[in-house]
Amino acid sequence: MRESIDRNKDLLQKEETYIKSIIESDTINTYYNSSNGYWYYYNKQDTTASYMPKEDDVVLINYNIRTLNNDTIYTSEEIGNIRFKVDKEDYFPGLRTGIKLMKKGEEITFLFPSVMGYGYHGDDQKIGTNQPLISTIRLIDIIEVASDSLKNNKN
């Protein structure tokens, strides 16, 4: 068990080092470090809106998935628009937490270590074992705001 924990820590450290090297070599974008252990930058940012999706809100998104070398794994066309209830459906962890950093109409590119992607198992199709990912996510719409969110947010 201890050996497995050490191996996972080493893997995460290597992935984070590689992601940080990508960030350092990118002179165009401004990156932010999330509290969930991944990095992101805005392709399209809304500085006027304040509402971000919360648990039980229903959102419409579009996203793609790429390798850290920017090779396409899934295009946004292959995936299509996805309607889902925030924190209630089984999407990869980075998508579930990343969407809560977004406002309607925004597009953000995320760099996820494998633990925030598909982890040890991959997706049994195109995403391999322990594969860190880049994903550009667009929050098309917040279709339904949960009643609890309305009470806690005036926007």
C-alpha positions as CSV (number, residue, x, y, z in Angstrom):
1,M,0.0,0.0,0.0
2,R,2.8,2.4,1.0
3,E,4.5,1.7,-2.3
4,S,1.4,2.6,-4.3
5,I,1.0,5.9,-2.4
6,D,4.7,6.8,-3.0
7,R,4.3,5.9,-6.7
8,N,1.2,8.1,-7.0
9,K,2.9,11.0,-5.3
10,D,5.9,10.6,-7.7
11,L,3.6,10.5,-10.7
12,L,1.7,13.6,-9.6
13,Q,5.0,15.5,-9.0
14,K,6.2,14.6,-12.5
15,E,3.0,15.7,-14.1
16,E,2.9,19.0,-12.2
17,T,6.5,19.7,-13.1
18,Y,5.7,19.1,-16.8
19,I,2.6,21.3,-16.6
20,K,4.5,24.0,-15.0
21,S,7.1,23.9,-17.8
22,I,4.3,24.3,-20.3
23,I,3.0,27.3,-18.3
24,E,6.5,28.9,-18.1
25,S,7.1,28.6,-21.8
26,D,3.7,30.2,-22.6
27,T,4.3,33.9,-22.9
28,I,0.8,34.7,-24.2
29,N,-1.7,33.5,-21.5
30,T,-2.0,34.3,-17.8
31,Y,-2.5,31.2,-15.8
32,Y,-4.3,30.7,-12.5
33,N,-3.7,27.9,-10.1
34,S,-7.0,26.3,-8.7
35,S,-7.4,25.1,-5.2
36,N,-8.2,21.7,-6.7
37,G,-4.7,21.1,-8.1
38,Y,-4.9,22.2,-11.8
39,W,-4.1,25.3,-13.8
40,Y,-6.2,27.3,-16.2
41,Y,-6.4,30.5,-18.4
42,Y,-9.2,32.4,-20.0
43,N,-9.8,32.3,-23.7
44,K,-12.9,34.4,-23.2
45,Q,-13.6,36.1,-19.9
46,D,-16.7,37.9,-18.6
47,T,-15.7,40.5,-16.1
48,T,-19.2,41.9,-15.6
49,A,-21.2,38.8,-14.6
50,S,-20.8,37.4,-11.1
51,Y,-22.8,34.2,-11.0
52,M,-20.9,30.9,-11.3
53,P,-22.7,27.5,-11.3
54,K,-23.3,25.8,-8.0
55,E,-24.3,22.3,-7.0
56,D,-27.7,21.2,-8.6
57,D,-27.6,24.0,-11.2
58,V,-28.2,22.7,-14.8
59,V,-25.6,23.9,-17.3
60,L,-25.0,23.5,-21.0
61,I,-21.3,23.1,-21.9
62,N,-19.0,22.2,-24.8
63,Y,-15.5,20.9,-24.4
64,N,-12.6,19.2,-26.0
65,I,-9.8,17.0,-24.6
66,R,-6.1,17.1,-25.7
67,T,-2.8,15.7,-24.5
68,L,-0.3,18.0,-22.9
69,N,1.5,18.0,-26.3
70,N,-1.7,19.5,-27.7
71,D,-2.7,16.4,-29.7
72,T,-6.4,16.1,-30.0
73,I,-8.0,13.2,-28.2
74,Y,-11.7,14.3,-28.5
75,T,-12.9,17.3,-30.4
76,S,-15.8,19.4,-29.1
77,E,-17.7,18.2,-32.2
78,E,-17.2,14.6,-31.2
79,I,-18.3,15.2,-27.7
80,G,-21.2,17.6,-28.6
81,N,-23.0,19.9,-26.3
82,I,-23.5,18.4,-22.8
83,R,-26.4,19.3,-20.5
84,F,-25.7,18.3,-16.9
85,K,-26.5,18.9,-13.3
86,V,-23.5,20.3,-11.5
87,D,-21.9,17.9,-9.0
88,K,-24.6,15.3,-9.7
89,E,-23.3,13.5,-12.8
90,D,-20.3,11.3,-13.4
91,Y,-17.9,13.4,-15.5
92,F,-14.2,13.6,-14.8
93,P,-13.2,15.6,-11.7
94,G,-11.5,18.5,-13.4
95,L,-14.7,19.2,-15.5
96,R,-16.9,18.9,-12.4
97,T,-14.9,21.4,-10.4
98,G,-13.7,23.6,-13.3
99,I,-17.2,24.5,-14.4
100,K,-17.8,26.1,-11.0
101,L,-15.1,28.6,-11.8
102,M,-16.9,29.8,-14.9
103,K,-19.5,32.4,-15.8
104,K,-22.0,32.1,-18.6
105,G,-20.4,32.6,-22.0
106,E,-16.8,32.1,-20.7
107,E,-14.3,29.8,-22.3
108,I,-11.4,28.5,-20.2
109,T,-8.5,26.2,-21.1
110,F,-7.6,23.8,-18.2
111,L,-4.4,21.8,-17.7
112,F,-5.3,18.8,-15.5
113,P,-2.9,16.3,-13.9
114,S,-4.2,12.8,-14.5
115,V,-5.8,12.6,-11.0
116,M,-8.2,15.4,-12.1
117,G,-8.7,13.7,-15.5
118,Y,-9.5,10.1,-16.0
119,G,-7.0,8.8,-13.5
120,Y,-5.5,5.3,-13.4
121,H,-8.2,3.7,-15.6
122,G,-8.4,6.2,-18.5
123,D,-11.7,6.2,-20.4
124,D,-11.3,2.7,-21.9
125,Q,-11.2,4.3,-25.3
126,K,-8.7,7.0,-26.3
127,I,-7.5,8.3,-22.9
128,G,-4.7,6.2,-21.5
129,T,-3.7,5.3,-17.9
130,N,-2.6,8.3,-15.8
131,Q,-2.8,10.7,-18.7
132,P,-2.7,14.4,-17.9
133,L,-5.0,16.5,-20.1
134,I,-5.7,19.8,-21.6
135,S,-9.4,20.7,-22.0
136,T,-11.0,23.8,-23.3
137,I,-14.5,24.2,-21.8
138,R,-17.1,26.7,-22.9
139,L,-20.0,27.4,-20.5
140,I,-22.8,28.0,-23.1
141,D,-25.6,28.5,-20.7
142,I,-26.8,28.1,-17.1
143,I,-30.2,26.5,-18.0
144,E,-31.6,26.1,-14.5
145,V,-30.4,27.6,-11.3
146,A,-31.1,25.5,-8.2
147,S,-33.4,27.1,-5.6
148,D,-30.6,27.0,-3.0
149,S,-28.4,28.9,-5.4
150,L,-31.1,31.6,-5.8
151,K,-31.3,32.1,-2.0
152,N,-27.5,32.5,-1.7
153,N,-26.9,34.6,-4.8
154,K,-28.7,37.7,-6.0
155,N,-27.5,37.4,-9.6
